Amino acid sequence: MDAAQLKKKARSYGATLAGVADLARLSGIATDPANLLAPFTRAVSLAVRVSDPVLDAIRDRPTPLYAQHYLRLNALLDDVAVRLALDIQEAGGQALALPASQTLDRVRWISYLSHKAVAVAAGLGWQGKSLLVITPKFGPRVRLVTVLTDLPLVADKPLKNRCGTCTACQEACPAQAIKGASTASHYQSRDEALHFTRCMTKVTTEFARLPMVEHPICGVCVAVCPWGRRKAKTRGRVSAAK
């Protein structure tokens, strides 16, 4: 199975985007367990598009509809990743599908591996000032999952950061957590981009307690990003961002 065949399968299962990262680009990245990447040489990054009407209804807090949509997308991503991992094994390779959204440490708020870091390395998008992956077509309006493999797949190349001088996410952040710092490739730590404690305090002590939301989510920076929004509504902002 080559990269093109793998991506085609992923799309047939429901993925919107798929890319391949050379794990050498992620050398030194924190993982749980520490030797998670040792048996593998590639990571397949998969993205599913988030519904525009769901996001467009968000103002300064998550909505119950967004909360449910978020859960359903995570379930879809897990299904796509598991099916693709089984296909890779059938093709003679090793594969490990990592959960789309599973927090292993609720103090540091980390998981097995950063799906965002994999997506950036796989060329799905660049890392925006919000720390989110910004894809050229859908902006940050995607959810992500990762499949690790040892298949010798041709890796994709990372994209150039195109956020420019745009500050839409920083201005809209209800926690005032986004610092507005830019990066050419990726931040060395999330503290470069965010006042992370402000973000997590907001989503855990306020948003997670909202009726029918009940999860530490937000969505505001996703909703306001010019990338991925309808051009008629954001033409001026997108031009500035370029």
N, C-alpha and C positions, 0 to 999 in steps of 0.2 A: 504494500500500500504506500503510495507516495503522498506528498502534501496536498496536491490538488484533489486526489480521490478522498482523502480524509476530510478536507474542508467541504466537499460536496456532500458527504455523508452527514456531517454535522448540520449543514443547512437543511437536509431532508428530515432531520430529527427535530428541527425547530430553532436552531441557532440562527441569529441574524448575521453575525460576523464570526470569522474564525481566522486565527493567525498562529504562526509557529515561532516560538522563541528558542534561541540557542541558550541553554542554561549557563554557558560561560559568561553571558552578559549579567547574570544574577549572582556571580561569585561573591561570597561574603554576606549574602542576604540572610536575615534571621529567619529560621524555620523551627517548627516544632513537629517531630523531634529534630535535634540539631543535624542529624545525618539524613534527613528526609530526601534530599536531592541526589545522594550518593549513587544509587543504582541507575540514574537517568541522565540523558544528555539533551533532551528537548522537553519543552512544555507547550501544550496546545492551549491557547487562550480562546475562550468562547464567550460571545456576548449575545444577549437577547434584548431587543429594543423595548423600552418602557412606553406605555400608552401616552400619547400626547394629551388627550383630553383629561386624563387622570392628573398629569403633572400641571397642566394649565390651570387647574382648579386650586392649586396650592398658592397661598399668599404668604403668611408669616409663620405657618405651622403645618405639620402633616395632617392630612384628612383621613377619615376612616376608610375611604375608598383606596387611597394610596397605600395604607397599611395592608389591606387585603391583597391588592395588586402586587405589592412587594413580596408577600409570602408566596403567591402563586408563581411569580417569576423565578423565585429561588427554587421552588419544586421542579419547574420546567428545566431549569439549568442543571439541576442534579440528575434529572432523567436523561438529558442529552449527554452529559458527561459520562454517566455509567454506560450507556449504550455504546458510545464511542470507544470507551476503554475496552469493552468486550470485543468490539470489532478489531481493535489493535491486537488483542491477545489471539484472536482467531487468525490474524495475519502473521503470527509468530513473534510479536513483540511483547514487551512488558508494559503495563500501563496502570496508573493509579489515578482515579478520579477523586479530587478533593471537593468537599462540600462547598456549595456556593456561599453559605452564610452560617458558620458555626464558630462561636467565640469560645476559645479555650481558657482565656484568662480575662476576667472581668475587672481586673485592676489595670492591667496594661492594655486591654482590649486588643488582643492579638489572636490570630488563628494559625493554621498550619503553615501558611505562606500567603504573602500579599498577592491577591488576584490582580490588583492594580499594577503592581510592579511587573508581573508577567505580561499583562496586556500591553504595557508600554514597550517592553522588550520585543514583543511579537508584532509590533507595528500597527496595532488596532487604533492607537491614538497617542496623544502626548499627555503629560501630567500637568493639569491646570493649577491655578493659584488656590483652588479649593481642595487640592490633593486628588481630585477625581480624574479619571481618564476621560479626555475630551476627544471623541472620534470626529473625523471630518464631516460625516454625513448626519450623525445623530447627536453630536455633542456629548455631554455626559449622560444622556438619556438612555443608558444601557445598564444592565446588570451583568456580572461577570462570573465565570467559573474556570477552573484549570484542570487539565489532564496531563500528568507527567508520563513520559514514555522514553524508551531507549531506541525507538525506530530512528534510522538515519535520515530524518526529514530535512528538506531544504528550509532553512530558517528565513523568516521575513525580516526586513530592516526597519528599525525604529523611525518614527516620523519627527519632523522638526516642530518645535513648539510654536504655536500660532496664536497664543493668547494676546500678545502685544501689550498695549497699555490699558486694555479693558479691565475694569474694576467692578463689574456687575455683581459677581458673587460676593466680593468683599463688602460692598455697600448693602446688600440684601441680607447678609447673615444675621439671623435673630440673636445669636450669641456673641456677635462681634468677635468671632474666633479666627477669621481669615486675615492673615497679615498682609497679603498683597504682594508677596515676594515671588519673583519669577525664577524659573530654572530652565536651562538649555536642554536638559535630558530628564533628570529625576532628582528629587530632593534626597540629601544624605540621610535625613531623618524627618519625620512628620512635623517636628517642632520648628523646622525652618519655614514651613508653610502655615501652620496653625498654632493658635493658643489651644492646644488639644483639650486641656482640662475644661475650658469654657464650653467647648462643643459637647463633650460628654456629659457635663453637668446639666446642660440644657436638655439634651435628649433623654437622659435617664431620670432626672428629678421632675421634669415638667412634661415633655412630650409623651413619654412612656406612660404617664398617668392620665392622659386624655381619654375620655370615653371612646371605646371602639377603636382606639389606636393601640395602646397597650404594648408598644414595642419601642425600643430606643432608636427611632428613625426621625428624619427631618424632611429632606427633599427640597428645601428652599433654594439652595445653591444649584441644584440640578435644574429646577424649573426656570430660574432667571438667566441661565447661561445663554448667550446669543447663539452659540453653536448648537444646531439641531432644532431651533425654534423656527416657526414659519417666517420666511423672508419679509413678507408684507408687514409683519409686526416689529421686526428688529433690523431692518436694512441698515439704518444708520449706525447702530451699535456694532454690527458685524463688520462693517467697513472700517470702523475705528480699531476693532480688534486685530485686523490684518495689518 
